[in-house]
Amino acid sequence: MSDAKRKLPARSGSTLPSLSGEQGLNRYLAEIKKYPILTAEQEYMLAKRYAEHQDPEAAAQLVTSHLRLVSKIAMGYRGYGLPVSELISEGNIGLMQGVKKFEPDRGFRLATYAMWWIKASIQEFILRSWSLVKIGTTAAQKKLFFNLRRMKKNLDAYEDSDLHPDQVKKIATDLGVSEAEVVNMNRRMMMGGDASLNISFNEDGEGQWQDLLEDNGPLQDQLVEEAQEAGNRHALLTEAMDSLNERERHILTQRRLTEDPKTLEELSQEYGVSRERVRQIEVRAFEKLQKAMLRIAGEKRLLPAA
């Protein structure tokens, strides 16, 4: 998806800065640095304006202020033989979806919430680009895709060869997938992507995609696991917060879920009660939240049975 000039998630003609392929990548990266980073208060007000009034200018500011985050995340996936400009384009789409779904009153910053939309969009693009038919549809299969190359290297297996049965068994056991899935994924990756890493990414013929394979950032399997775990936690927390009444939710958010927590004294003055009463409400709300999260996790089987 080479055209990164996507419409913003609002009813307007606003567009992102132009990203015209790899040749325009440096110019794009320089251009997005001009957009200011929003303070927590600015972000909250803009998010409220968009959520309540579908204000296109508010959406534009929220998106452009986070373009650097998208580029940083996209760089972590450059070892899969795909143009960085296309990874950024897909990440920008995920960012827009995050802005559309963002609920500012939950007490979280947009970057924390949008990060998982960005990563999910990029990962899905990578899977589609590798043409993995009926592969990569479950969390375990995605983990296998983003993990297999590193595990083969650790087992001293040749990257362009089939795996020994003992190697297949170990990988399947470690990742919680079937041995057949390991064999099929390995063969698809051998046919679907390795050859493309030898092509040049410059018109002058200099530089190959395989030159970019080394990445000092977090390993992709770690990113997938962290994204899945954090996504589960966030979903649980968001749903469990509905079990609290308005006062409990506000006090707990202000005390434990913000970057700049309020003191007991500040909240006691706001509600006209003692500091001890605020503390009791906070403790009770936290206990209710924990029970609700465990209940919801059990219902959705996000936690192992006791």
C-alpha positions as CSV (number, residue, x, y, z in Angstrom):
1,M,0.0,0.0,0.0
2,S,2.3,2.7,-1.3
3,D,-0.2,5.6,-1.1
4,A,0.0,6.9,2.5
5,K,-2.0,10.0,1.8
6,R,-5.0,8.6,3.8
7,K,-8.0,10.5,4.8
8,L,-8.3,11.2,8.5
9,P,-11.0,9.5,10.6
10,A,-13.4,12.4,10.3
11,R,-15.8,13.8,7.7
12,S,-13.4,16.1,6.1
13,G,-10.9,16.3,3.2
14,S,-7.9,16.4,5.6
15,T,-5.0,14.2,4.7
16,L,-1.8,13.0,6.2
17,P,1.6,14.3,4.9
18,S,2.5,12.7,1.6
19,L,4.6,9.5,1.7
20,S,5.5,8.7,-1.9
21,G,7.5,5.5,-1.7
22,E,10.9,4.9,-0.3
23,Q,12.5,7.8,-2.1
24,G,10.3,10.2,-0.1
25,L,10.8,8.5,3.2
26,N,13.5,10.8,4.6
27,R,11.5,13.9,3.6
28,Y,8.4,12.4,5.3
29,L,10.2,11.6,8.5
30,A,11.6,15.2,8.6
31,E,8.1,16.6,7.9
32,I,6.3,14.8,10.7
33,K,8.8,16.1,13.2
34,K,7.2,19.5,12.7
35,Y,4.0,18.5,14.3
36,P,4.0,19.3,18.1
37,I,3.6,16.7,20.8
38,L,0.3,17.3,22.7
39,T,0.1,17.7,26.4
40,A,-2.3,15.4,28.3
41,E,-4.8,18.3,28.7
42,Q,-4.6,19.2,25.0
43,E,-5.0,15.6,24.0
44,Y,-8.0,15.2,26.2
45,M,-9.8,18.3,24.9
46,L,-9.2,17.4,21.3
47,A,-10.3,13.8,21.9
48,K,-13.5,15.0,23.6
49,R,-14.2,17.4,20.7
50,Y,-13.8,14.6,18.2
51,A,-15.8,12.0,20.2
52,E,-18.7,14.4,20.9
53,H,-18.8,16.5,17.7
54,Q,-16.8,14.6,15.1
55,D,-14.6,17.7,14.7
56,P,-12.3,16.9,11.7
57,E,-9.6,19.5,12.9
58,A,-9.5,17.8,16.3
59,A,-9.0,14.4,14.6
60,A,-6.3,15.8,12.4
61,Q,-4.3,17.1,15.3
62,L,-4.6,13.9,17.2
63,V,-3.4,11.9,14.3
64,T,-0.5,14.1,13.2
65,S,0.8,14.5,16.7
66,H,1.3,10.7,16.8
67,L,2.9,10.1,13.4
68,R,6.3,9.8,14.9
69,L,5.0,7.0,17.1
70,V,3.8,5.1,14.0
71,S,7.2,5.5,12.3
72,K,9.1,4.3,15.3
73,I,6.9,1.2,15.6
74,A,7.1,0.5,11.8
75,M,10.9,0.5,11.9
76,G,10.8,-2.5,14.2
77,Y,9.2,-4.6,11.5
78,R,11.7,-3.7,8.7
79,G,13.2,-7.2,8.7
80,Y,10.4,-8.8,6.8
81,G,11.5,-7.6,3.3
82,L,8.7,-5.0,2.9
83,P,9.2,-1.3,2.1
84,V,9.3,0.8,5.3
85,S,7.1,3.4,3.6
86,E,4.3,0.8,3.3
87,L,4.7,-0.4,6.8
88,I,4.3,3.3,7.9
89,S,1.3,3.7,5.7
90,E,-0.4,0.6,7.3
91,G,0.6,1.8,10.8
92,N,-1.1,5.2,10.0
93,I,-4.3,3.4,9.2
94,G,-4.1,1.6,12.5
95,L,-3.5,5.0,14.2
96,M,-6.6,6.4,12.6
97,Q,-8.7,3.5,13.8
98,G,-7.3,4.0,17.3
99,V,-8.3,7.7,17.2
100,K,-11.8,6.7,16.1
101,K,-12.2,4.2,19.0
102,F,-10.4,6.2,21.7
103,E,-12.4,7.1,24.8
104,P,-10.7,10.0,26.6
105,D,-12.7,9.6,29.8
106,R,-11.1,6.2,30.4
107,G,-8.1,8.0,31.8
108,F,-5.5,6.6,29.4
109,R,-3.2,8.5,26.9
110,L,-3.9,8.0,23.3
111,A,-0.4,6.7,22.6
112,T,-0.9,3.8,25.0
113,Y,-4.2,2.9,23.4
114,A,-3.3,3.5,19.7
115,M,-0.1,1.5,19.9
116,W,-1.9,-1.8,19.7
117,W,-4.0,-0.7,16.7
118,I,-0.8,0.4,15.0
119,K,1.0,-2.9,15.6
120,A,-2.0,-5.0,14.7
121,S,-2.4,-3.1,11.4
122,I,1.3,-3.6,10.5
123,Q,1.3,-7.2,11.5
124,E,-1.8,-8.0,9.4
125,F,-0.2,-6.2,6.4
126,I,2.9,-8.3,6.8
127,L,0.9,-11.5,6.9
128,R,-1.2,-10.5,3.8
129,S,2.0,-9.5,1.9
130,W,3.5,-13.0,2.5
131,S,0.4,-14.6,1.0
132,L,0.0,-17.0,3.8
133,V,-3.3,-18.7,2.8
134,K,-5.2,-19.9,5.9
135,I,-2.1,-19.2,8.0
136,G,-1.8,-16.4,10.6
137,T,-5.4,-16.4,11.4
138,T,-5.0,-17.2,15.1
139,A,-2.8,-15.7,17.8
140,A,-0.7,-18.9,18.0
141,Q,-0.2,-19.0,14.2
142,K,0.8,-15.3,14.1
143,K,3.2,-15.9,16.9
144,L,4.6,-18.8,14.9
145,F,5.1,-16.6,11.8
146,F,6.9,-13.8,13.7
147,N,9.0,-16.3,15.8
148,L,10.0,-19.1,13.4
149,R,13.0,-17.5,11.8
150,R,14.7,-16.8,15.1
151,M,14.0,-20.2,16.5
152,K,15.5,-21.9,13.4
153,K,18.6,-19.8,13.9
154,N,18.8,-20.9,17.6
155,L,18.5,-24.5,16.5
156,D,21.3,-24.1,13.9
157,A,18.8,-25.0,11.1
158,Y,19.4,-23.7,7.6
159,E,16.9,-20.9,6.9
160,D,16.1,-22.2,3.4
161,S,15.7,-25.9,4.3
162,D,13.2,-28.2,5.9
163,L,13.3,-28.8,9.6
164,H,14.4,-32.1,11.3
165,P,11.5,-33.8,13.1
166,D,13.2,-33.1,16.5
167,Q,13.4,-29.4,15.6
168,V,9.7,-29.4,14.5
169,K,8.7,-31.0,17.7
170,K,10.6,-28.5,19.9
171,I,9.2,-25.5,18.0
172,A,5.7,-26.8,18.1
173,T,6.0,-27.5,21.9
174,D,7.5,-24.2,22.7
175,L,4.9,-22.2,20.8
176,G,1.8,-24.3,21.5
177,V,1.0,-25.2,17.9
178,S,0.8,-28.5,16.0
179,E,3.8,-30.0,14.3
180,A,2.0,-29.8,11.0
181,E,1.5,-26.1,11.4
182,V,5.3,-25.7,11.9
183,V,6.1,-27.6,8.8
184,N,3.6,-25.8,6.7
185,M,4.6,-22.4,8.0
186,N,8.3,-23.1,7.4
187,R,7.7,-24.2,3.8
188,R,5.5,-21.2,3.1
189,M,8.1,-18.8,4.4
190,M,10.8,-20.6,2.4
191,M,8.8,-20.1,-0.8
192,G,7.1,-16.8,-0.1
193,G,9.6,-14.3,1.2
194,D,13.3,-15.2,1.3
195,A,14.0,-14.6,-2.4
196,S,12.5,-11.1,-2.2
197,L,15.1,-10.1,0.4
198,N,17.8,-10.2,-2.3
199,I,16.3,-7.5,-4.5
200,S,17.5,-3.9,-4.4
201,F,15.5,-1.2,-2.7
202,N,17.2,1.6,-4.6
203,E,16.8,2.4,-8.3
204,D,20.6,2.6,-8.6
205,G,20.9,-1.1,-7.6
206,E,22.7,-0.5,-4.4
207,G,21.5,-2.0,-1.1
208,Q,19.4,-5.1,-0.6
209,W,16.5,-5.7,1.8
210,Q,18.5,-8.4,3.5
211,D,20.9,-5.7,4.6
212,L,18.1,-4.4,6.9
213,L,17.4,-7.7,8.6
214,E,19.5,-7.0,11.7
215,D,17.5,-5.1,14.2
216,N,18.7,-4.1,17.7
217,G,15.1,-3.5,18.8
218,P,12.8,-6.0,20.6
219,L,12.3,-9.3,18.8
220,Q,9.1,-9.6,16.8
221,D,7.8,-12.5,18.8
222,Q,8.3,-10.5,22.0
223,L,6.4,-7.6,20.4
224,V,3.5,-9.9,19.4
225,E,3.3,-11.5,22.9
226,E,3.5,-8.1,24.6
227,A,0.8,-6.6,22.3
228,Q,-1.5,-9.6,22.9
229,E,-1.0,-9.5,26.6
230,A,-1.3,-5.8,26.9
231,G,-4.4,-5.8,24.6
232,N,-6.0,-8.4,26.8
233,R,-5.3,-6.4,30.0
234,H,-6.6,-3.2,28.5
235,A,-9.8,-4.9,27.3
236,L,-10.3,-6.5,30.7
237,L,-9.7,-3.2,32.5
238,T,-12.0,-1.2,30.2
239,E,-14.8,-3.7,30.6
240,A,-14.3,-4.1,34.4
241,M,-14.4,-0.4,35.0
242,D,-18.1,-0.5,34.1
243,S,-18.6,-2.5,37.3
244,L,-17.8,0.7,39.4
245,N,-20.1,3.6,40.1
246,E,-19.2,7.0,38.8
247,R,-17.5,8.1,42.0
248,E,-15.5,4.9,42.5
249,R,-14.4,5.1,38.8
250,H,-13.3,8.7,39.1
251,I,-11.4,8.3,42.3
252,L,-9.6,5.1,41.2
253,T,-8.7,6.7,37.9
254,Q,-7.3,9.8,39.5
255,R,-5.4,7.8,42.1
256,R,-3.9,4.9,40.1
257,L,-4.5,5.3,36.4
258,T,-3.1,8.7,35.5
259,E,0.4,9.9,34.9
260,D,-0.1,12.6,37.5
261,P,-2.2,11.1,40.4
262,K,-4.2,13.3,42.7
263,T,-3.6,13.3,46.4
264,L,-6.2,12.1,49.0
265,E,-6.4,15.7,50.2
266,E,-7.3,17.0,46.7
267,L,-10.0,14.4,46.2
268,S,-11.4,14.9,49.7
269,Q,-11.9,18.6,49.0
270,E,-13.5,17.8,45.6
271,Y,-16.0,15.4,47.2
272,G,-16.4,17.1,50.5
273,V,-15.4,14.0,52.6
274,S,-12.4,13.1,54.7
275,R,-9.2,11.8,53.3
276,E,-9.8,8.5,55.1
277,R,-13.1,8.2,53.3
278,V,-11.5,8.7,49.9
279,R,-8.9,6.1,50.8
280,Q,-11.6,3.6,51.7
281,I,-13.5,4.3,48.4
282,E,-10.2,3.8,46.5
283,V,-9.5,0.5,48.2
284,R,-13.0,-0.8,47.7
285,A,-13.0,0.2,44.1
286,F,-9.7,-1.5,43.4
287,E,-11.0,-4.7,45.0
288,K,-14.2,-4.6,43.0
289,L,-12.1,-4.0,39.8
290,Q,-9.9,-6.9,40.5
291,K,-12.8,-9.3,41.1
292,A,-14.5,-8.0,37.9
293,M,-11.4,-8.5,35.8
294,L,-11.0,-12.1,37.1
295,R,-14.6,-12.8,36.4
296,I,-14.5,-11.5,32.9
297,A,-11.2,-13.2,32.2
298,G,-12.7,-16.5,33.3
299,E,-15.7,-16.0,31.1
300,K,-13.6,-15.2,28.1
301,R,-10.9,-17.8,29.0
302,L,-8.2,-15.2,29.0
303,L,-6.7,-16.7,32.2
304,P,-5.8,-20.4,32.9
305,A,-8.2,-22.3,35.1
306,A,-7.3,-22.3,38.8
